């Protein structure tokens, strides 16, 4: 019998429901779509003059501005805006922003809207 262990977090229930609902093919399509959206986000960031620090091979984009101070201020502005969310991290001793494209609801329009939020946040940041 396949049941979640009572000593484990209830998060396994959501995972079980996802697998039961989408099946193997559906989960594969979801992961592929999230990866494609991450590449779209990275391409848009590059087009807007941001530096993408990683090879985007999954759903993660690591990005920085022209200076560490501008990166840190841009991150703070993005988080304050409420338009989209990304976390901060350190890459080779310098601040960076980590974008994780992880929602089934993320659309191409949502990516474009988030790109505008990044550009606006950078515009408000110190140089």
Secondary structure, 3 states (H helix, E strand, C coil): CCCCCCCCCCHHHHHHHHHHHHHHHHHHHHHHHHHHHHHHHHHHHHHCCCEECCCCCCCEEEEECCCHHHHHHHHHHHHHHCCCCCEEEEECCEEEEEEECCCCCCCHHHHHHHHHHHHHHHHHCCC
